[in-house]
Amino acid sequence: VWRAGRRLGVPVPALLLHDLDKLGSLSLYANAYHFHVPNPPIVKWRHYWHSKHHWQSYTYVADDGQVVALPIPDRYRLEMIADWEGAAQVTGGTDGRAWYMQYRETIALHPQTRAWVEEVLGI
């Protein structure tokens, strides 16, 4: 995440604080437990909602059950792409573009955010 974030121009303080909430007692326990049993969904959602670089922080479920995606500010978009690049490397992938393409259909993004993301990723 650090290398991709620096390349993308994510501010250093944001990179230093990236995923800091994972050190909270609930998340720390769940991350340690993750190596034996997958994280409970509530822990994942807590992290996504408290970390503005996750697209899930910009979604809500409307009264009709549809998932609505809100625009993501530029600062967090860049950090989100850096996070995808880090996830790709950890899971044996090569880059954020490939990771995004693998999960593209399940990522709820506002049309403006999706267009911006795909332009940055060269899609």
C-alpha positions as a Markdown table, in Angstrom:
| # | Residue | x | y | z |
|---|---|---|---|---|
| 1 | Val | 0.0 | 0.0 | 0.0 |
| 2 | Trp | 2.9 | 2.3 | 0.9 |
| 3 | Arg | 4.6 | 2.1 | -2.5 |
| 4 | Ala | 1.4 | 2.4 | -4.5 |
| 5 | Gly | 0.2 | 5.2 | -2.3 |
| 6 | Arg | 3.4 | 7.2 | -2.8 |
| 7 | Arg | 3.3 | 6.6 | -6.6 |
| 8 | Leu | -0.3 | 7.8 | -6.7 |
| 9 | Gly | 0.3 | 10.8 | -4.6 |
| 10 | Val | -1.5 | 9.8 | -1.4 |
| 11 | Pro | -0.4 | 12.1 | 1.4 |
| 12 | Val | 2.2 | 10.5 | 3.8 |
| 13 | Pro | 0.0 | 11.1 | 6.9 |
| 14 | Ala | -2.8 | 9.1 | 5.2 |
| 15 | Leu | -0.5 | 6.3 | 4.4 |
| 16 | Leu | 0.9 | 6.2 | 8.0 |
| 17 | Leu | -2.6 | 6.1 | 9.4 |
| 18 | His | -3.9 | 3.6 | 6.7 |
| 19 | Asp | -5.7 | 0.7 | 8.4 |
| 20 | Leu | -4.8 | 2.0 | 11.9 |
| 21 | Asp | -8.2 | 1.0 | 13.1 |
| 22 | Lys | -7.2 | -2.6 | 12.7 |
| 23 | Leu | -5.2 | -2.2 | 15.9 |
| 24 | Gly | -8.4 | -1.7 | 17.9 |
| 25 | Ser | -9.0 | -4.6 | 20.3 |
| 26 | Leu | -11.9 | -6.1 | 18.3 |
| 27 | Ser | -10.1 | -5.9 | 15.0 |
| 28 | Leu | -6.8 | -7.0 | 16.4 |
| 29 | Tyr | -8.4 | -10.2 | 17.9 |
| 30 | Ala | -10.2 | -10.8 | 14.6 |
| 31 | Asn | -7.1 | -10.3 | 12.5 |
| 32 | Ala | -5.1 | -12.8 | 14.7 |
| 33 | Tyr | -8.0 | -15.2 | 14.5 |
| 34 | His | -8.2 | -14.8 | 10.7 |
| 35 | Phe | -5.4 | -17.3 | 10.2 |
| 36 | His | -7.6 | -20.1 | 11.6 |
| 37 | Val | -11.2 | -18.9 | 10.9 |
| 38 | Pro | -12.4 | -16.2 | 8.5 |
| 39 | Asn | -13.2 | -12.8 | 10.1 |
| 40 | Pro | -16.7 | -12.4 | 11.4 |
| 41 | Pro | -18.6 | -10.2 | 8.9 |
| 42 | Ile | -19.2 | -7.5 | 11.6 |
| 43 | Val | -15.5 | -7.0 | 12.0 |
| 44 | Lys | -15.0 | -6.5 | 8.3 |
| 45 | Trp | -17.9 | -4.1 | 8.1 |
| 46 | Arg | -16.7 | -2.1 | 11.1 |
| 47 | His | -13.3 | -1.7 | 9.4 |
| 48 | Tyr | -14.9 | -0.7 | 6.0 |
| 49 | Trp | -17.2 | 1.9 | 7.6 |
| 50 | His | -14.4 | 3.4 | 9.7 |
| 51 | Ser | -11.8 | 3.5 | 6.9 |
| 52 | Lys | -12.8 | 6.0 | 4.3 |
| 53 | His | -10.5 | 4.4 | 1.6 |
| 54 | His | -13.0 | 1.5 | 1.3 |
| 55 | Trp | -15.8 | 1.9 | -1.2 |
| 56 | Gln | -18.2 | 0.3 | 1.3 |
| 57 | Ser | -18.0 | 3.6 | 3.3 |
| 58 | Tyr | -19.8 | 5.3 | 0.5 |
| 59 | Thr | -22.8 | 3.0 | 0.1 |
| 60 | Tyr | -26.1 | 2.6 | 1.7 |
| 61 | Val | -29.2 | 0.4 | 1.2 |
| 62 | Ala | -32.2 | 2.4 | 0.1 |
| 63 | Asp | -35.7 | 1.7 | 1.3 |
| 64 | Asp | -36.4 | -0.4 | -1.8 |
| 65 | Gly | -33.4 | -2.6 | -1.1 |
| 66 | Gln | -31.1 | -1.2 | -3.8 |
| 67 | Val | -27.5 | -0.5 | -2.9 |
| 68 | Val | -26.8 | 3.2 | -3.6 |
| 69 | Ala | -23.2 | 4.3 | -4.2 |
| 70 | Leu | -22.1 | 7.9 | -3.3 |
| 71 | Pro | -19.2 | 9.7 | -4.9 |
| 72 | Ile | -15.9 | 9.1 | -3.2 |
| 73 | Pro | -13.6 | 12.1 | -2.6 |
| 74 | Asp | -10.3 | 12.1 | -4.6 |
| 75 | Arg | -8.1 | 11.7 | -1.6 |
| 76 | Tyr | -9.8 | 8.5 | -0.6 |
| 77 | Arg | -10.1 | 7.2 | -4.2 |
| 78 | Leu | -6.3 | 7.3 | -4.5 |
| 79 | Glu | -5.9 | 5.5 | -1.2 |
| 80 | Met | -8.5 | 2.9 | -2.3 |
| 81 | Ile | -6.5 | 2.1 | -5.4 |
| 82 | Ala | -3.3 | 1.8 | -3.4 |
| 83 | Asp | -5.2 | -0.5 | -1.1 |
| 84 | Trp | -6.3 | -2.7 | -4.0 |
| 85 | Glu | -2.6 | -2.9 | -5.2 |
| 86 | Gly | -1.6 | -4.0 | -1.7 |
| 87 | Ala | -4.4 | -6.6 | -1.7 |
| 88 | Ala | -3.3 | -7.8 | -5.1 |
| 89 | Gln | 0.3 | -8.3 | -3.9 |
| 90 | Val | -0.7 | -10.1 | -0.7 |
| 91 | Thr | -3.0 | -12.5 | -2.6 |
| 92 | Gly | -0.4 | -13.3 | -5.3 |
| 93 | Gly | -1.7 | -10.9 | -7.9 |
| 94 | Thr | 0.3 | -8.3 | -9.8 |
| 95 | Asp | -1.4 | -5.0 | -9.6 |
| 96 | Gly | -4.5 | -3.0 | -8.6 |
| 97 | Arg | -5.9 | -3.1 | -12.1 |
| 98 | Ala | -6.1 | -6.9 | -12.2 |
| 99 | Trp | -7.5 | -7.0 | -8.7 |
| 100 | Tyr | -10.2 | -4.4 | -9.7 |
| 101 | Met | -11.1 | -6.4 | -12.8 |
| 102 | Gln | -11.5 | -9.6 | -10.8 |
| 103 | Tyr | -14.0 | -7.9 | -8.4 |
| 104 | Arg | -15.4 | -5.2 | -10.6 |
| 105 | Glu | -18.9 | -6.6 | -10.8 |
| 106 | Thr | -19.2 | -6.7 | -7.0 |
| 107 | Ile | -17.8 | -3.3 | -6.2 |
| 108 | Ala | -20.6 | -0.7 | -5.9 |
| 109 | Leu | -19.2 | 2.6 | -7.2 |
| 110 | His | -20.9 | 5.9 | -8.1 |
| 111 | Pro | -20.7 | 6.3 | -11.9 |
| 112 | Gln | -18.4 | 9.3 | -11.6 |
| 113 | Thr | -16.1 | 7.4 | -9.2 |
| 114 | Arg | -16.1 | 4.3 | -11.4 |
| 115 | Ala | -15.2 | 6.4 | -14.5 |
| 116 | Trp | -12.4 | 8.1 | -12.6 |
| 117 | Val | -11.1 | 4.8 | -11.2 |
| 118 | Glu | -11.1 | 3.1 | -14.6 |
| 119 | Glu | -9.3 | 6.1 | -16.1 |
| 120 | Val | -6.6 | 6.0 | -13.5 |
| 121 | Leu | -6.3 | 2.2 | -13.9 |
| 122 | Gly | -6.1 | 2.5 | -17.7 |
| 123 | Ile | -9.3 | 0.6 | -18.4 |
